[in-house]
Amino acid sequence: MALMKLAAGLAVGYVLGTRAGQEKYEQIAVTARKVAAHPTAVQAQEKAKALISTSVDTVNTRLDTAAAEQATAPAVTTSPKPGPARRKSAPRPAATLSTADPAV
């Protein structure tokens, strides 16, 4: 019997909670739509888009200019600087295997 009361209480709480949650969600969504449609917000969005577009155009122009300059520039080859002479290491003596057991 106690389990039935607990289950009924959980079910009622769930239903009321989801209704309250849905109402709050709808309230937040309506407010967000109002804010997004406000003329000040629309102006700010347009300014941001224009600024981003201008910045992208500037970067693309600079990249195109740099690529054109690099394509027309003569190829420059440099030889590596000679470093200090490398020392040859002395050859190591060959290892010899002894069959004699030192313990004997």
C-alpha positions as CSV (number, residue, x, y, z in Angstrom):
1,M,0.0,0.0,0.0
2,A,2.8,2.4,0.9
3,L,4.5,1.6,-2.4
4,M,1.3,2.5,-4.3
5,K,1.2,5.9,-2.5
6,L,4.8,6.5,-3.3
7,A,4.2,5.7,-7.0
8,A,1.1,7.9,-7.2
9,G,3.0,10.7,-5.5
10,L,5.9,10.4,-8.0
11,A,3.5,10.3,-10.9
12,V,1.6,13.4,-9.8
13,G,4.9,15.2,-9.1
14,Y,6.2,14.3,-12.5
15,V,3.1,15.5,-14.4
16,L,3.0,18.8,-12.5
17,G,6.7,19.3,-12.9
18,T,6.7,18.8,-16.6
19,R,3.7,21.1,-17.0
20,A,5.5,23.8,-15.0
21,G,8.7,23.1,-16.9
22,Q,6.9,23.3,-20.3
23,E,5.3,26.6,-19.3
24,K,8.7,28.1,-18.2
25,Y,10.3,26.9,-21.4
26,E,7.6,28.5,-23.5
27,Q,8.0,31.7,-21.5
28,I,11.8,31.8,-22.1
29,A,11.3,31.0,-25.8
30,V,8.8,33.9,-26.3
31,T,11.2,36.3,-24.5
32,A,14.1,35.2,-26.6
33,R,12.1,35.7,-29.8
34,K,11.1,39.2,-28.7
35,V,14.7,40.1,-27.9
36,A,15.9,38.7,-31.3
37,A,13.3,40.7,-33.1
38,H,14.0,43.9,-31.3
39,P,15.4,46.6,-33.7
40,T,18.5,47.2,-31.6
41,A,19.4,43.5,-31.6
42,V,18.8,43.4,-35.4
43,Q,21.1,46.4,-35.9
44,A,23.8,44.8,-33.8
45,Q,23.6,41.6,-35.8
46,E,23.9,43.5,-39.1
47,K,26.9,45.5,-37.8
48,A,28.6,42.3,-36.6
49,K,28.0,40.6,-40.0
50,A,29.3,43.6,-41.9
51,L,32.4,43.8,-39.7
52,I,33.1,40.1,-40.1
53,S,32.6,40.4,-43.9
54,T,35.0,43.3,-44.1
55,S,37.6,41.5,-42.0
56,V,37.4,38.4,-44.1
57,D,37.7,40.5,-47.3
58,T,40.8,42.2,-45.9
59,V,42.4,39.0,-45.0
60,N,41.7,37.4,-48.4
61,T,43.1,40.5,-50.2
62,R,46.3,40.3,-48.1
63,L,46.7,36.6,-48.7
64,D,46.2,37.0,-52.5
65,T,48.8,39.8,-52.5
66,A,51.3,37.8,-50.6
67,A,50.7,34.7,-52.9
68,A,51.2,36.9,-56.0
69,E,54.4,38.4,-54.6
70,Q,55.7,35.0,-53.7
71,A,54.9,33.6,-57.2
72,T,56.7,36.5,-59.0
73,A,59.7,36.6,-56.7
74,P,62.9,34.8,-58.0
75,A,63.7,31.6,-56.3
76,V,66.5,32.0,-53.8
77,T,68.6,29.0,-53.0
78,T,71.0,29.0,-50.2
79,S,73.6,26.4,-49.5
80,P,73.9,25.2,-46.0
81,K,76.7,26.7,-44.0
82,P,79.6,24.3,-43.5
83,G,79.8,23.2,-39.9
84,P,82.8,22.1,-38.0
85,A,84.5,19.0,-39.3
86,R,83.2,15.8,-37.9
87,R,85.7,13.8,-35.9
88,K,86.0,10.2,-36.8
89,S,85.8,7.9,-33.9
90,A,88.4,5.3,-33.4
91,P,87.4,1.8,-34.3
92,R,86.4,-0.3,-31.4
93,P,88.2,-3.6,-30.9
94,A,86.3,-6.7,-31.8
95,A,84.9,-8.6,-28.9
96,T,86.4,-11.9,-28.4
97,L,84.5,-14.8,-27.0
98,S,86.3,-16.9,-24.4
99,T,85.4,-20.5,-23.8
100,A,87.3,-20.6,-20.6
101,D,85.2,-20.4,-17.5
102,P,86.8,-17.9,-15.0
103,A,85.3,-19.7,-12.1
104,V,87.2,-22.9,-12.8
